[in-house]
Amino acid sequence: MSTIGISAVDGIGVLHCLSGLLVSFARGMNDTPKIAGVLLIGTSLAVTHQQWLILAIATVMGIGGLLSARRVARVMSKDITELNEGQGLAANLVTSFLVLGASKFGVPVSTTHLSCGALFGIGASSGGGHARMIFAILGAWLITLPIGAACAVIIYHLTTIFLTN
């Protein structure tokens, strides 16, 4: 006699996959206003054909994905901490809810940062976190803001010099 059913492990696996879709949806909800902002800037800069600007944005995003997506996925799925299906589900749910909550209030956040934070928490609570990788990521985050600010200052001054002459 056979039974038809689904095991708890299979159920968690299905929920984990669905939670990945929820993360993607949340990312789109939070990133769409950022892209719309770029489109508005392009419109104000007299870009007459918005479809070319959209194509340029999509192309640059696609190239970025091709160059880095596999490496980022490997780091997040294996190098931060070891995960089982339930832990992966938890990380995805935390990421999704935080990104969707931020989107509701118009707060631009990094889905990747939130996801890594969830993974750091799981690694810390399970004792399975890879400290060297976690500290490398945290170090990169700490230097990103000041380097971004310095680059913006330099580019701002260069553009004001060249645009005023």
C-alpha positions in Angstrom: 0.0 0.0 0.0 1.4 3.4 -1.0 0.7 6.7 0.5 0.5 10.0 -1.2 2.0 12.8 0.7 4.8 15.2 1.2 7.5 14.9 3.8 8.4 17.8 6.1 11.8 18.0 4.4 10.2 18.2 1.0 7.7 20.8 2.3 10.5 23.0 3.7 12.4 22.7 0.4 9.3 23.9 -1.5 8.8 26.8 0.9 12.5 27.6 0.6 12.1 27.9 -3.2 9.0 30.0 -2.8 10.8 32.2 -0.3 13.5 32.8 -3.0 10.8 34.1 -5.3 9.6 36.4 -2.5 13.2 37.7 -2.1 13.2 38.5 -5.9 9.9 40.2 -5.7 11.0 42.3 -2.7 14.2 43.2 -4.5 12.2 44.4 -7.5 9.9 46.4 -5.2 12.9 48.2 -3.6 15.0 48.6 -6.8 12.3 49.9 -9.1 12.1 53.4 -7.6 15.9 53.6 -7.8 15.8 52.8 -11.6 12.9 55.2 -12.0 15.0 57.9 -10.4 17.8 57.3 -12.9 15.2 57.5 -15.7 14.0 60.9 -14.3 17.6 62.2 -14.1 18.1 61.0 -17.7 14.9 62.8 -18.7 16.0 66.0 -17.0 19.4 65.7 -18.8 17.5 66.0 -22.1 17.8 62.3 -23.0 15.2 62.4 -25.7 14.6 58.7 -26.1 13.9 57.0 -22.8 13.9 53.5 -24.3 17.7 54.0 -25.0 18.3 54.9 -21.4 16.3 51.8 -20.3 18.3 49.7 -22.6 21.5 51.1 -21.3 20.5 50.5 -17.7 19.4 46.9 -18.5 22.6 46.3 -20.4 24.8 47.5 -17.6 22.8 45.5 -15.0 23.1 42.4 -17.2 26.8 42.8 -17.6 27.2 43.2 -13.9 25.2 40.1 -13.3 27.3 38.1 -15.8 30.5 39.3 -14.3 29.7 38.9 -10.6 26.5 36.9 -10.0 28.1 33.5 -9.8 30.8 34.6 -7.4 28.3 36.5 -5.2 25.9 33.5 -5.2 28.8 31.2 -4.2 29.8 33.4 -1.3 26.3 33.8 0.0 25.4 30.2 -0.4 28.5 28.5 0.9 31.2 30.8 2.1 29.4 32.7 4.9 27.9 29.7 6.7 26.7 26.2 6.1 22.9 26.2 5.7 20.2 23.5 5.7 16.9 24.0 4.0 15.2 25.4 7.1 18.0 27.9 7.7 17.9 29.0 4.1 14.1 29.5 4.4 14.6 31.6 7.5 17.3 33.8 5.8 15.0 34.3 2.8 12.0 35.2 4.9 14.0 37.7 7.1 15.4 39.3 3.9 12.0 39.5 2.2 10.2 41.0 5.1 12.9 43.6 5.8 13.1 44.6 2.2 9.4 44.8 1.7 9.0 46.8 5.0 11.7 49.2 3.8 9.9 49.5 0.4 6.6 50.3 2.1 8.2 53.3 3.7 10.3 54.3 0.6 13.6 53.4 2.2 16.2 52.3 -0.3 18.1 49.3 1.1 20.5 46.7 -0.2 18.8 43.4 -0.5 22.3 41.8 -0.6 23.3 43.5 2.6 20.1 42.4 4.4 20.5 38.8 3.1 24.1 38.7 4.2 23.0 40.0 7.6 20.5 37.2 7.9 23.2 34.7 7.0 25.6 36.2 9.6 22.9 35.8 12.2 22.3 32.2 11.3 26.0 31.5 11.3 26.3 33.2 14.7 23.4 31.3 16.2 24.4 27.9 14.8 28.1 28.3 15.4 28.7 27.5 11.7 29.7 31.0 10.5 33.0 31.3 8.7 34.5 34.2 10.6 37.2 35.1 8.0 34.6 35.6 5.3 32.2 37.5 7.6 34.9 39.9 8.6 36.0 40.4 5.0 32.5 41.3 4.0 32.1 43.6 7.0 35.4 45.3 6.2 34.2 45.9 2.6 31.0 47.4 3.9 32.9 49.7 6.2 35.1 51.1 3.4 32.4 51.3 0.8 30.7 54.4 2.2 33.8 56.6 2.6 35.2 55.6 -0.8 31.8 56.3 -2.4 31.7 59.7 -0.8 35.2 60.5 -1.8 34.5 59.5 -5.4 31.4 61.6 -5.5 33.3 64.6 -4.2 36.0 64.2 -6.9 33.5 63.6 -9.7 31.3 66.5 -8.5 34.3 68.9 -8.6 35.5 67.6 -12.0 32.0 68.0 -13.5 31.6 71.5 -12.1 35.0 72.5 -13.5 34.3 71.1 -16.9 30.7 72.2 -17.1 31.4 75.8 -16.0 34.2 76.4 -18.5 
